[in-house]
Amino acid sequence: MKILSFLPAAVLLATSLLLPAQQQQQMDQQVKSGPAPEAKTAPKIAKEDRLLAMQTLEIAESTSRGFEPPMRTWGLLQLGQTFSADKPAKATELLRDAFTASLSVADDPETKESLQDEIFRALLPLSQADVEERLAQAEPKVRKRASETIVRRYVEKKQFGPAMDLVTQVAGWDEFPYGAGTALLLVMPAEMQAEKMSILTQAVGSYKAHEHTEPPMGDNFTQMIVRFGPHMPSKVALEAIDELLSQAKKSDQKANGVLSSAAGTFSFNSVYEYQLFAVMPLLRVLDEGRAEALLKENQTIKASLDKFPAGLQSLDPTMTDAPPKEGERGGIMQTWGMGDGPSGDNGMYQMHEMQRKADEIINDSHKNPVQAIAGAQALPVKMGRMFPPRAHALEGIARENFKDNPGPAKQAIDEMRKAIADLDLSQQARFLSIAADLYFKMGDKESAGKVIGEGFKVADKILDKDMNPDDPNKALKAYWPASDAYRRFIDVQARLSHRGAADILKEIKDPEVRTVESIMLARALLGLPMKRVRVEQKTKNDNMIMMMSAE
């Protein structure tokens, strides 16, 4: 069974497959928060650190330009991001070159799209004109996502005319941009009611004109109807509900999943059940008789709606026709399983509930950290492939307490290190890097150094696995699990001893991975660590993509 996850920004679990909706959300983060992290005012850097970083970047640029198109694109992209803080003109030039190199990426459309997404994400705060000039050459999905982000930029500036024009243009290329359309509708003033209805009618027509075989993820048409359906003409709203339910019922895609938030957890065994749960509160208002008839046929959903009477809005009260108020936070963690088996059988529901339990322990840990550690140790070592509840809880306890309760925090770190012995190598690398970082922040440089030494040995093992001649990882080397593992430890080692980090680079046996990590070292020296990373495994028996916070 293939698992698809969509997580709010606050959740740090890795996802097992990157969906377009997630890529769009990540690109949109830049619009909501201003320039990319790389474009913020550069921190004060010691002269010798800056000199070493610049020398490293100069060598990395020369080396990257000699690579084949995929790695050349990635290298120039990273260099452009790194220079965007204090050398925007050079950054723009590098990002233009990165995009040109991406056009030569062949036989790997997924990687090509990923790279172009990142290029536009980095280039947009520097030069929207450069992005717009290159849209026609970009992959269709990338073009659409970038255009949606530009719509959101117009929305931020209350430039409703250009935003509406671009929404219409994007809808003409493919399907209506429901996320960008929702963002626009949320801020349009009351006196533009006619324009709002025009946008909603256009969205309904576009949804009807396209077949939807994938589960609804991110800011989608379903959520748009949940938000704005009560204010739409009844006929149009019912037409939208009919189409959502009709397409879901006709779909032969077997899917099940779980939604969870602070309000609770809802599991479902098909896209149809999800859609019925989402639209039923509105349908009850518009056509109570039909609503009750459908509920009689679907007793499971009736029981769920008894618990969550407002459907999606019970799980996320911010899902309304108005922007969230200042300080108001919402979001639903969403996981889909593709294939046979109800959601309860494949453990997704239990995993969500276990994460909620672990998070409760973390959130209350400041009251009695020793008791919290005991509670964490009672949790399972791992659930499924990607979620280790015990280590997750112990990490959270350490993070919550390392400033005010350093003794218990150190105990939590020590117990976390014990809890990862049976996890896979990539998970071990992640938690060891967290331990090293926390030891460093607590002033225990000796322990941090020891853990880094352990971590590099684990990273070497991961690299051997990626380079296995009988079953090599065919993903872009910059996305290899080994590259992510080395990055984590180089980031901490650079704070302990940048010369030590530079020496470690020499020991990495693959030249392309070594170049990747040299750029990571330069970023660390300049105070520009990665904010998110992509990790891929493409082998005979494993096809996995993760996007995660680079904590």
N, C-alpha and C positions, 0 to 999 in steps of 0.2 A: 504494500500500500504506500502510495506517495503522500507525504504530508506537506501541506502548504500553510504557512503562518503569516499573519499580519499583526504586528505588535505596535502599540502606541510608542511614542518616543521615549517615554519614561521606563519602558521595559527593556532590560539589557540581555534578554535571552537571544540566542542566535536563531535565525530563521533557516529553514532547510531548503527553501526555494525562493529566489527573488522574483517577484511578480511585477509587471508594469506599474500597478498601482503603488507599490512600495517605491519604485524608482521615482515616480512622480512626486510622492510625498517627500522624498529626500531632496529632490531638486527644489521643491517649493519651500523647504526649510530656509533656504537662502533668502527668499523674498520676505519671509516673515521676520527674519532676524537681521536683515540688512546684508552686508557683504559676507562672503564666506569667511570662515575662521582665519584663513590665511591672509585675508585682506585687512585684518584689524591692525591697529598701531603695533609696530614691532616692539617686543619687550627689550629691555636693556640687556645686552649681551657682552660678556667679557671680550676684550679685543682679540685674545688668542683663540677663543672659541669661534668668533666670527671668521677669523683668518683661516682656521682649519676647515670650517664649513664651506667657505667660498672656494678653497682649493679642492675640496672634495666634490663640490658641485660642478666645478669646471671640468674635472676628469670625468665625472658621470655624464655630462652633456656630450663630451667627445665620444665616450664609449657608446652611449645610447644611440647616437646618430649612425653608428655602424651596425646596429642590430637589424634584424628583419622587422617588417612593418609593425607587427603587434607589440613587441617589446620596445621598439623605437617610439611608437605612439605613447606607450605608458611612461617611458622615461621622460620624454619631453613634457607630457602632461604634469608629472610630479614636479619637474623643475619649474614649470610655469606657476603652479600653485605655490611653490616655495618662494619665488621671487615677487609674488603679487603684493606682499606687504610693503616693501620699500623700493621696488623697481618695477612699477606697473607697466612701463613701456616694454621692458625686456620680457616680462611675464606674458604680455599680450602677443608678442612676437613668437615666443615659445609655444603658446597655446594654438596660434595659427598653424605653426609647423606641425604640431601634434595632430591637428585635424586633417591636414594634408596627408600626413602619414597614415591616418586611419582609413583613408579612402582606398589604400592598397591592401588592407587586411582582407584576406580571401579565405573562403571555406570555413569560416567561424563567425556566423552572423551574430551570435549571442555576445561574443567578446567584442565585436565591432560596435554593437549597440551600447554595451556597457562603457566602453572607452569614449564614444562620442557623447554619451550622457554626461560623463565626468568632465569632459572638455567644455561643454556648454555651461555646465554648472559653475566651473571656475572662470570662464570667460565672460559670462553675463554681467557680473558686477563691475567688470573692467570696461566692457564695451558691448552694449546691447546691439549696436550697429554691426559689429563683426559677427555676432551670432545670427542676426537676421540675414546678413549677406550669405551665410553658409547653410541656411536652412534647406534650400533646394537640393543641396548635395548630400545632406544627411540621410540616414536610414529613415524610412517613413515613421516608425514608432518614435524615434528620437526627435524627429521634426515636430511630431505632435506634442510630445512631452515638453519640449523646449517652448513651443508656442503657448501651451497652457501656462507655463511659468511666466512668460511675458504678459499674458492676460492678468495674472495675479499682481504683477508689478504695476500695471495700469490701475488695477483695483485699489492697490495701496495708495495710489496718488489721486484716487477718485476720478480718474479719466475714463468715464463710463462709455463714451462714444467709441474710442479706439478699442476698448475691451470687448464691447459687443460685436464690433466688426471682426475682430480676430477670432472670437468664438464661432461666428458664422463661417469664417474661412476654414478653421480647423474642422468643423463639422462637415464641410464640403470635401475635405481630403479623405476622411474616413468616417468615424462616428463622433457624435456630439461629445465634447469634453466635459463630462459630468462634474468632475472635481472643480475645474476652473469656473464652470457655470454656477455651481453652488457658491463658490467664494464671491462671485459677482452679485448674485441674488441677495446674499447676506448683507451687503452694504449699500445696495441701491436704495435711494430715498423713497418714501411713500408716494410722492408725486409721480414716480416712474412706474406706477402699477401696470399700465398698459404694456410697457416694455418688458416688465417681469413676466407677464402672462405670455408674451410672444416668445421669450426665451424658454419657458416651461413647455409650451406647445411644441416648439422646435425639438426639445429634448425628447418628448414623448414620441414624436414622429420618427426621430432617429433611432430610438430604441426598438420601435416596431420594425424598422427597415433592416435591422441587423439580427443575426442569429447569435445567441449567447450560450456557449457550451462550457465556459469556465465559471467557477464559483464567483459570486460578487465580492470583490475585495476593495479595500480603500474607500475613497469618496466615490460612490457609485450611484447609479440611477435609483436604486431602491432607497438609499438614504435621502436622495433629493426629494422623492415622493413623500417619505416620512416627514421631512422638514416642511415642505411647502404644499403638500396635498390639501391640508385643511383650508387653504386660501385659494385653491384652484377652482374653476367651475366644476361642479359635480360630475358633469359628463366627461370632462377631460381627465379628472382624477380617477374615475371608474375605468376609463379606457386604459389608463396607465396600470392600474391594479390588475385588470384582465390580462394585459400583455405580460406582466411579470409572472403571474401564476400560470398562464398558458405556456409560455416558453419553458418555465421550470418543469412543468408536468410532462411536456413532450420530450425533454432532454433525456438522452440515454446515458448521460454521464453519471456514473455512480459516485456519490459524494456524501460525506457526513462530516460533522464537526462540532465545535464547541465555541461559544462566546462567553467571555467572562470579564467582569469588572468588579469594582468595590461592592457593587450591589448584589452580586451573585454570579452563578454559572448556568448557562442554558445549553443543552446539547440537542442535536438534531440529526436525522438520518437521511436527509436528502436536501437538495437545493430547494425543492418545493416546500418542505417544512420550514426552512429558513425564511423563504419569501412570505409564506402564510403568517408566520410569527411577526414578521416586520410590518405587513400591511393590514393585519386584522384590526388593530385599534381604529384605523381610519375607515376601513370597510364597515365596521359596526356603526359608525356615524352616518355613512352615506347610504348603506343598504343593510339594515339590521337583520332582515329576514335571510338574505343570502349569507351573511356572516355566520349566523347561527347554524344554517344548514351545513356550511363547510366545517364548522367546529364539531358537529355531530359525526361527520365522516373522519375527523382527525382528533381523536380524544387526547392523544399525547400533547398536541399543541394547545388544546383547551386547558389541560393541567398546567402547562408552562405559563399560559396567559393568566391563570389564576394567581400564579406567583409573581409574574411580571405583567400587570394589566396594560401598561403602555408599550409593551413590546420592546423594541430597541431603545426607546426613550426611557424605559425603566432602568435599563443597563447603563445608559449614558444620557442623563438629563440635559446635557448641553446640546443634544441633537435637535435643535429648534430652528425656527426661521429667523433667528437673530444671532449676531456674533456673540461668543462667550464674553461674559463680563470680566473685568480686570481681576486676575487672580483665580478665576474659575477654570477648573481643569476637568476634562472628560476623557473619553477614549474607551474603546473596547478591544480586548485582546481576542483575536480571532484565529482559529486553527481549523483547517479543512483536511480531511483525509480522502484521497481519491482511490476508489476501489471498493471491494466488497467488505461487508462487516459493519455493524452499527457502531456509533461513536463510543458507546460504553465498552465494547469489546476490544477496541484497539488502544485503550488506555488514555485517550486524549482528555476525557473528562477527569479521570483520576489525576492526570498530570497537572491540569489547571487547578484543581482543588489543592493538590500538594504545594503548588507554587503559592497559592493564597495563604496556606498555612505557614509556609516558610517566611513569607513577607510579613505576616502577623508577628512572628517571633522576632524578626529584624526590627520592625517598627516599635515594639515594646521593649527592646533589649536594653535601652538606656535606664529603665527602671530597675532591673536586676540582671546585669549582663551574665553573671555566673549561671543563673537559672536559665537564661536564654540559651547559653552554650549547651546545657544539659538537654534542653528541648530540641536543639538542632541535631545533637548526636543521636536522638531517637528517630530521626528521619531516615528514609532509605538512602543508600549511597548513590543510586542512579535510577532514573525512570526513562525508559526509551533510550534513544541514541544521544540526545542532546541535553537532557536536563538532569543534573546531579543535585537533588534537593539538599543533602547534608552540606556539601561544600558551598552551595549557593547561600544557605542560611548563615554558615560560619563566616563567609566573606562579608555578608551584610552586617553581621554583628561587629566584626572588626572595623569596618568602615564607620559605623555609627558611633563607636566608642574609643577610637584610637587617640583622640585629643583629650577627652575628659576622663576616660577610664583605661589608661594604657596597659595596666596589668591584665585585666580580662581580655582586652583586645589582642594582646600578644598570645594569650592562651587560645583564643579563637583561631588565630593564624596558625599556631602549632597544630591544633586539631584539624584544621582545614588541610594542611599538608599531609596528615595521616589519611584523611578521607579520600584523597585522589589517587591512591596507589593502584586501584583497580579500574580507573577511568582510561579512556584511550589516550594516546600520546598528545593529541592536540589539546584535549581538555586538561591534561597534566600541565602542558606548557602555559595555558591560560592562567590557571590558578597559581602556578609557581611565580609567574610574572606579577600577579596581584600581590602575592606574599612579599616578594622583593620590594615592590613599590611601597607597601605599607611599612615594612621594616625601615626603609629609607626615610619615610616621612616621620617615623617615630624616633629617628636619630640612631638606630641600630644598624650602622653601616656594615659591621662585620657580618651580621646575619644576612643582610641584603646581598653582600658579595658571595656568600656561600650558596644562597638560593640561585643567584644568577649562574654560578658555575654549574649547578645541577641542571638548570634550565637549558643552557647551551648544549649539554650532552643530550637532552631530550630533543632539542631542535635538530641536532645532527642525525638522530635516529629517524626523525620525520623526513629529513632530506633524503636519507637512504631509501626510504619507502617511496617518496615521490620519484626518485631516479631509478627505481627497480627496473632493470633491463627486460625482465619478463612481462611486466605490466606497468609501464611508466605512466605517470600522471600527464595527460595530454592537455591540461589546462594551461593558460598563460602562466609563465613562471612567477610573475609578480603576484599571482593569485594562489600560488601553492600554499598548502598548510605550513610547509617549512618556512616560507617567506614571512608568514604571519608570526610564527614562533620566534624566529630570529629578531624580527622587529620589536617584539615585546621586551626582550632582554637587552637589546641594544639601547632602547629608550631609557631604561633604568641605569644601565652601565655607564651611559654618557654622563649621567648626573654624578656618579661615583668617581669616574675617571675617564675623560674623553680619550685620552691616549690609550687606555686599556681597551676601550670600545674599538678604536681604530686598529689595534693589534688583533682583536678577535675577528675583524672582517677578513683579515688575511687567511684565516683558517677555513673559511667557507669555500668548499671545493668547486662549486658551480659558478662560473664567471658572471652569468646573468643574474643569478640570485645575489651574488656579491655586489653587483652594481645596484640592485634594488636596495640592499641594506646600507650601501654607502649613502644613498639619498636619504634613507631613514635616519642615519646618523647625523647628516647635515641638518635635517629638520629638527632633530632633538637638540642639537647644539644651538639652533636659532630660536628655540622655544616654540616650535611649530609642529608638534606631534600630530599624527593622523587622528582624525575625529571618527572616522568610520572606515571599515576595511571590507574587502570582498575576498572570500576564500572559496576555492573551487577544487573539487576532486573529480577527475575524469579518467576512470580506469575501466577495466573490463566489467567489473561487478559493482561499480560505485559511480553514480553521477549526481554529485551534490554541489549546491551553491549556497553559501551563507553570506549574509550581510549583517554586520554587527558593529556595535559601538566599540571603538578602539580604546576601551578604558584601560 
